[in-house]
Amino acid sequence: MAPGGAPFFTDKQPGNYRVIGLICRALPQARILHMVRHPMEVCFSNLREIFNGVNTFSYDQIALAEHYLGYRDLMAHWHRMFPGRVLDVNYADLVSDPESSLRKVAAFCGIEYVPGMADPRNSRRKAVATASTLQVRQPVIGRSVPRWMAYKSYLQPLMEALRSGGCAVEP
């Protein structure tokens, strides 16, 4: 039971991937939804966000790439340690076909899919405390050209570090 008596709760802190092992052991019924995005989109999103001294890796392109590569490796570890407990939700698929993606999420979570799930504006939650607070009530929008592409010439250190770690960086 979640705080306030709700049957479910969501905690979308970016650092939660570090404690998935603890979550799985402490909450045996917990289901982990892992939003998977293109490496450059993830890194650029972190690079442009002001975290006020937290997540200092995000202020340096090489450190950011190293952090991303470590995150990717740790997620692979959690999948091996807790098979079936973590569902990778592909962001591009969610944007292009929200209903299909959310049907998979609902099934994974053991809840009934409701068509309104595909539109975040239907949420009855009052407060949202996240860096993406302005986006959370907006419709899901796909971009034909990722935001980072406009800065590609400035992101070469990040791109090269990700490539060196085995990540495809072109969209």
Steps between C-alpha positions, in 0.01 A plus 500: 500500500636841402503809722148633550347155447536501120567158346793632295754776511759637264846630579680619190820635647783464246728329751257219579681271258778476759271342761289264292653206688386646833156580361455148364604342828304737725188500283463154345187604307662816360515542126768724356427700186821602328461776242758438228602789278768556241836557679546847353150605599556384857838667527395825334195522726730466803756741356246779453329456837621710794513262796624758755815313598341155490593256222822689438595241236249676275716813472785329309451312174756226572373446855146493365589231245678295769196530724267391220719199419503399867122538517459284188721228649319508834161469331626193311608359838154560655335325207722196563447507878125557494362351179146611427500778761621782275313603188692708247263754349642642179438875492486517119238223497301673773497823300414336168239257637399593856210257519704193410781596739262575785311175447832320560566713809152434641533126441844499663361684802199271524248776443233552239585722208273804481507707178550821699844378607639605163444870575682644803249785516254247646699461822318592820823551693520849642868542576795398288852557629739436212737684269245436224209650694394721208497207257313254717155635412573549130406255225773259392686661210747333270775703340619421151842645584635448854582821691865405539555497122508882492804482731671203338821689422535594868423149624787317332678409828178345631431318174852359479497384863166325445625341176811377683268335752311316228199731460355598164466876509344588166119517505 
